[in-house]
């Protein structure tokens, strides 16, 4: 009841709130704290642990699948390969620096538990600072770089996460050993994801080209493919998240195989012209209508995934952040602050050396690395594994994500406007500004707290 009430209240005021620094993540996390054990005690981890974990896992599965669907290989090669640098260099350095800083600041953790903290808090979530990417004044190179990075780094951190868990005695992955985890959770899950996603994409493309499937069921099929990849990997004791992430890539690639459509889940399909309709044969056999690059196949899955993500933030506020706020310590707060600054910004700066990007751009990219859904789910999975330092790990993750929700949500609108004004002045002075490099195949990830034109 509390979840439904908060969702309805935000929906009714969503357009008004969208023009303020009070973002959807801030509202839902705040509502979670108010309805959790430290507030009204309407949501409790002790009584609702199973359903809550299912909700969080479903949200991350859909987000991983649809984010992977959205990314094209061309996006990794444009604009001085900005996403490649952030993912290939910046992500690894973030995990390493988070690991190293956890040792002196969180002395209650073992070396591998400290590594887990670094991995759990490495992925970013663009939804927590949507204005930083949605603001059209920010150059397309930067917006696309942050968007692609956020869409891929949660999946790329999963291998580190499962291998670190396998190194800690007592966890389910430790029973398999590092070698067994590598083969089952990484390789087998990848193969299953490729098989399910590829087969699903080819079947959907064939059904679409023959006119067998409606628009509504095309969108629902996306949910079935994501769920099938996750479930198949789980029953084989692999990683359902890795399988779902890989399946998203394979599904989109198979959908684009005919060259008639993308399946990337962006935009809307086109309506055939009057001449095309009049030229169609007058028979009961459906006439295949090519679906353009703006296929809306993943729209429903994205909207559902984003809604589940917002509900997950409410649950996070209730069962993780609220209780953690009662046990704050200087080590936890210090690590949270450094995680959002040093651990993020220094690796980003190092990864962008030699790109020719100006200091304001490097600082902007470095600051907007919010921690969100992936960190929450991975943190809860650590708790499920009964890691010896689980209480401290949970508190560090909760405080870091909570601080990120607040700081990145409040600063996104103001900082993006300020950076946009700097870019406009710099571009007017320097026609060869690196930030002005055009990008192709820009993607638009659908966000529930970004409104459309008036009247929608």
Secondary structure by P-SEA (a helix, b strand, c coil): caaaaaaaaaaaaccccccccccaaaaaaaaaaaacccccccccccccaaaaaaaaaaaaaaaaaaaaaaccccccccccaaaaaaaccaaaaaaaaaaaaaacccccccaaaaaaaaaaaccccccccccccccccccaaaaaaaaaaaacccccaaaaaaaaaaaccccccccccaaaaaaaccaaaaaaaaaaaaaaaaaaaaaaaaccccaaaaaaaaaaaaaaaaaaaaaacccaaaaaaaaaaaaaaaaaccccccccccbbbbbbcaaaaaaccccccccbbbbccccccaaaaaaaaaaaaaaaaaaaacccaaaaaacccaaaaaaaaaaacccccaaaaaaaccccccaaaaaaaaaaccccaaaaaaaaaaaaacccaaaaaaaaaaaaaaaaaaccccaaaaaaaaaaaaaaaaaaaccccccccccccccccccccccccccc
